[in-house]
Amino acid sequence: MRFVKLPGVLAIAVALILAVPGASLAASPYPVNVRLHAHKAVEFDPGFLFEAGPCFTATGDLTEVFNAEAHALATGIDEQANFVPPLHVEKTVEESVLFVPNDPALPTYTGHSTVHLSNLEDSPNAGFTNTVVLRGTDGSHLVLHQDVHILVKATGIVLSVDHQHARCSSG
């Protein structure tokens, strides 16, 4: 199941984070301290593959209007403009969603999505939560939810939980 995507949000966040000089924290192990705020940013994805099994899988046009806040703490920024670990990242995105399927037999969906990310997936301790609530023009409802937690122990053992579900009802 693939929920409303956020790579564009991440790209915007990285671009804006790198455009803002980090504040120095002399006594902190994280001398780079960067915050990002986006308000009513718009992302349009034509031909987006919306996988909401078992409800439906379809391609169509996805429009997201979002507010986002991100905060990154890092030990530095390298020559390729990447954060240098160890680092800590938090990101929260609230967005309005419009999905217009290419298949005219499917309804258009509008609704809301909330995403929270704690650290990146390759960090020792990461988490991701995404909840999407949509209503179709035919009166149907679609609720998608995903929780991912990743813990890498010092021994190298990786513990991972990826819980996701979709609930749909007809109008």
C-alpha positions in Angstrom: 0.0 0.0 0.0 1.5 3.3 -1.0 0.0 6.4 0.6 0.2 10.0 -0.5 3.8 10.6 -1.3 6.0 13.2 0.1 9.3 13.2 -1.9 8.5 16.7 -3.1 8.0 17.9 0.4 11.4 16.4 1.3 13.1 18.0 -1.7 11.6 21.4 -0.8 12.7 20.8 2.8 16.2 19.9 1.9 16.5 22.9 -0.5 15.2 25.3 2.1 17.2 23.8 4.9 20.4 24.1 2.9 19.6 27.7 2.0 19.3 28.7 5.7 22.6 28.9 7.5 22.8 26.8 10.7 23.0 28.4 14.1 26.0 27.4 16.1 25.4 25.6 19.4 28.8 25.9 21.1 28.1 23.4 24.0 26.0 20.9 21.8 27.2 17.8 19.9 25.0 19.3 17.1 26.6 22.5 15.9 24.2 22.7 13.0 20.6 23.6 14.0 18.2 24.2 11.1 14.5 24.9 11.1 12.1 25.0 8.1 8.6 26.3 7.8 6.4 26.0 4.7 2.9 27.5 4.5 0.4 26.7 1.8 3.0 25.2 -0.4 1.6 23.4 -3.5 2.8 20.2 -5.1 1.2 18.8 -8.3 1.9 15.2 -9.5 0.3 14.2 -12.8 0.1 10.5 -13.4 0.6 9.7 -9.7 0.1 6.0 -8.8 -2.2 5.9 -5.8 -2.1 2.4 -4.2 -4.9 2.1 -1.7 -5.4 -1.7 -1.6 -7.7 -3.3 -1.0 -9.9 -0.3 -1.9 -8.4 0.6 -5.3 -5.2 1.2 -7.2 -5.3 3.9 -9.8 -3.2 6.6 -11.6 -4.4 10.2 -11.7 -3.5 13.8 -10.9 -2.5 14.4 -7.2 -2.6 17.9 -5.8 -1.3 18.6 -2.3 -1.5 21.9 -0.5 0.6 21.6 2.7 2.0 23.3 5.8 5.2 21.7 7.0 7.7 22.2 9.7 11.1 20.5 9.9 14.0 20.6 12.3 17.4 19.1 11.8 20.3 18.9 14.2 23.6 17.7 12.8 27.3 17.7 13.4 28.0 19.5 10.2 27.2 19.8 6.5 29.6 18.2 4.0 30.9 19.3 0.5 27.8 17.7 -1.2 25.5 19.7 1.1 24.4 16.6 3.1 24.0 16.7 6.8 26.9 14.9 8.7 25.8 12.3 11.3 25.1 11.9 14.0 22.0 13.8 13.3 18.4 14.1 14.4 15.5 15.1 12.1 11.8 15.8 12.9 9.3 16.7 10.3 5.5 17.3 10.5 3.3 17.9 7.4 -0.4 18.7 7.4 -2.0 18.8 3.9 -5.1 19.0 1.9 -5.3 16.3 -0.8 -7.1 16.2 -4.1 -6.8 13.0 -6.3 -8.5 13.0 -9.7 -8.2 9.4 -11.1 -7.6 8.9 -14.9 -10.3 6.3 -14.8 -13.7 8.1 -15.1 -15.4 5.2 -13.3 -13.6 6.1 -10.1 -14.7 9.1 -7.9 -12.5 12.1 -7.3 -11.2 12.1 -3.7 -10.5 15.1 -1.4 -9.4 15.1 2.1 -6.6 15.5 4.6 -3.2 13.9 5.4 -1.0 14.2 8.4 2.6 12.9 8.4 5.2 12.8 11.1 8.8 11.7 10.6 11.3 11.2 13.4 14.8 10.7 12.0 15.7 9.2 8.6 15.1 5.6 7.8 18.9 4.8 7.8 19.4 6.3 11.3 19.6 4.1 14.4 16.1 5.0 15.6 13.5 6.2 13.1 9.8 6.5 13.0 7.2 7.5 10.4 3.4 7.9 10.8 1.0 8.8 8.0 -2.8 9.1 8.2 -4.9 10.0 5.1 -8.6 10.5 5.3 -10.4 11.0 1.9 -14.0 11.4 0.7 -15.1 10.5 -2.8 -17.5 12.5 -4.9 -19.7 9.4 -4.8 -19.9 9.6 -1.0 -17.3 6.9 -0.3 -14.7 7.2 2.4 -11.1 6.1 2.4 -8.9 6.0 5.5 -5.2 5.0 5.1 -2.8 4.7 8.1 0.8 3.6 8.3 3.2 3.4 11.3 6.9 2.4 10.7 9.4 2.1 13.5 13.0 1.1 13.0 15.5 0.4 15.8 19.2 -0.5 15.1 20.8 -2.0 18.2 24.5 -1.6 18.9 24.9 -5.3 18.1 23.7 -4.6 14.5 20.4 -6.3 15.0 17.6 -4.3 13.2 14.2 -4.4 14.7 11.5 -3.1 12.3 7.7 -2.8 12.5 5.7 -1.6 9.5 2.0 -1.6 10.3 -0.4 -0.3 7.6 -4.1 -0.6 6.9 -6.7 0.8 4.6 -10.4 1.1 5.3 -12.9 2.0 2.6 -16.7 2.3 2.6 -19.0 3.0 -0.3 -21.2 6.0 -0.5 
